[in-house]
Amino acid sequence: MTIDLELTPKQKRPAGERCCEPVVYPDVDREQAIRLAEVAKALGDPIRLQLVDVLRRHAGKVCVCELVPLFDVSQPTLSHHLKKLRDAGLVDSERRGLWAYYYVLPHALGELGAWLR
């Protein structure tokens, strides 16, 4: 048994015209989305994620000399990762002589946590 179907060509709608009404709209405005994307990008590297975890769990400021032995990368590479986290506004640092002491910025993690909840 065969059934003949006649297919009608799909009508093209003009560019930009909606095919239907959205049922859900984003709660995140454009600026917040850009900010959260920067944070997510910074945390997208396993070493950076672990760095934030160490700094988050530490009560105070951590010297970079304490962080280097935790990772299988050179000190300049670790400093590069810390700079990326600083640029994203997740951590900050304080200079004491030759050493830099890093700490997490709680409000930055709070923003991300609030959005994820």
N, C-alpha and C positions, 0 to 999 in steps of 0.2 A: 504494500500500500504506500502510495506516495501522496504527499500533500504539497500543493503548489502555494507558495507564499509570495505575495507581491510586496516588495520592500519599497517604501517611499523614501526618497532622498531626505536626509536630515537637513532641516532648515538651519542656515547659519544665522546666528544672532550678531548684531553689530558689536564691535569691540567695546568692552566696558559695560555692556548690558548684563545684568544679573540673570542667571537662569532660575534662581529661587532666592527666597529670603533666608538669611542666616538665622539659625536658632540660638547660637551662642556667640557672644562677642568677647574679645579679650578684656581682662581686668587690668592688664599692664599697659600703661600708655607708652608711646614710642620712646621717650627719654629713659624711662625705667627699664624698658626692654633692652635698650642699648647698654645701660649700666649692668644689668644682670648678665647679658651676653659677654661683657668684658670679664666679669667675675668668673663665669662658667669657663671661658676660654683659659683664664689663668689657672683654674683648678683642673683643667683638662690634662695636665701632665702628672703622672704618678708621683714624681719627686715633689712637685709643688703641693700636691694634695697631702703628702706625708709631712712636709714642712709645716703646713698650716695646722695639721693635727698635733704635731709636737709643740708648736707655739701656743696653740689653743689650750692644751693640757697643762702647760707650764704656768705657774702663778705669776711669774715676773718676766723680766727681759732675759733673753738667752743670747750669749755670746756666739758669734759665728764660729769661733774655735770649738765650741761644744757641738755644733751641728755637723761640721765636716766629717767626723768619724762615723756618723750615723748613716752615711750614704756612700755608695761606691762611685763617686764622682770627684773631680778635683775641686779645690777651693774656688777657682775662678768660675767654674761651671755652677757650683752651688750659689755663688754670688749673683750670677746671671738669673737663676731661678728666683732668688729673693728679690731681685730688682723687678722682675715681672710681677711678683705678688705685690710689691710696693706700688708699682704703676697702676695696678688694678684696684688699689685702695684697700687691700686685705690685711697687709702688715705695714708696720713702720719701723724705723730704726733710730737708734741714738748712738752717737759716736762717743767713745771714751778712749782717748789716746789713739792707739793704732787699731783698736778693735771696734766693731760695730755690734750693737746689741739689738736684737729683733724682738718684736712683740706683735701679737695679733690685735687688730682693731675690732673690738666686739660689735660695734654698730654695723660694720660691713657684713659680718657673718649673720647678724640678726636680720638684716634686710633679706639675705638669701634664704635664711631659715623661714622667715615669715612667708615668703613667696612659695616656698616648697610645701608649707603646711596648707 
